[in-house]
């Protein structure tokens, strides 16, 4: 049971770090190209995929790292229902970048603590 929890935890944190990194790239590109004619802003799709994975895990009644195999963060164009690109709002992009940086730092800190606990457990509690 513990191995399964460990694998799922590591997989979810790794995916979240990948999504945060990709999100930072998308936001940076949106800011850099805000005034470029014909530029289509990008966003990262990840949270919706996690919700879908959670639903499928609830239906199957099991949680394992393999169930997360199809979940990958990906960039999508920010367009409305008619395919018209959204306008880049620099203030919102800057706020999103700051929020994403804080989330990334929290994920790294959480992963560091998780690995520290595993290291301590492997060393029989010795530092």
Secondary structure in CASP SS format (residue, H / E / C, confidence):
PFRMAT SS
TARGET T0000
AUTHOR 0000-0000-0000
METHOD secondary structure of the structure
MODEL  1
X C 1.00
X H 1.00
X H 1.00
X H 1.00
X H 1.00
X H 1.00
X H 1.00
X H 1.00
X H 1.00
X H 1.00
X H 1.00
X H 1.00
X H 1.00
X H 1.00
X H 1.00
X H 1.00
X H 1.00
X H 1.00
X H 1.00
X H 1.00
X H 1.00
X H 1.00
X H 1.00
X H 1.00
X H 1.00
X H 1.00
X H 1.00
X H 1.00
X H 1.00
X H 1.00
X H 1.00
X H 1.00
X C 1.00
X C 1.00
X C 1.00
X C 1.00
X C 1.00
X C 1.00
X C 1.00
X C 1.00
X C 1.00
X E 1.00
X E 1.00
X E 1.00
X E 1.00
X C 1.00
X H 1.00
X H 1.00
X H 1.00
X H 1.00
X H 1.00
X H 1.00
X H 1.00
X H 1.00
X H 1.00
X H 1.00
X H 1.00
X H 1.00
X H 1.00
X H 1.00
X C 1.00
X C 1.00
X C 1.00
X C 1.00
X H 1.00
X H 1.00
X H 1.00
X H 1.00
X C 1.00
X C 1.00
X C 1.00
X C 1.00
X C 1.00
X E 1.00
X E 1.00
X E 1.00
X E 1.00
X C 1.00
X E 1.00
X C 1.00
X C 1.00
X C 1.00
X C 1.00
X C 1.00
X E 1.00
X C 1.00
X C 1.00
X C 1.00
X C 1.00
X H 1.00
X H 1.00
X H 1.00
X H 1.00
X H 1.00
X H 1.00
X H 1.00
X H 1.00
X H 1.00
X H 1.00
X H 1.00
X H 1.00
X H 1.00
X H 1.00
X H 1.00
X H 1.00
X H 1.00
X H 1.00
X H 1.00
X H 1.00
X H 1.00
X H 1.00
X H 1.00
X H 1.00
X H 1.00
X H 1.00
X H 1.00
X H 1.00
X H 1.00
X H 1.00
X H 1.00
X H 1.00
X H 1.00
X C 1.00
X C 1.00
X C 1.00
X C 1.00
X C 1.00
END
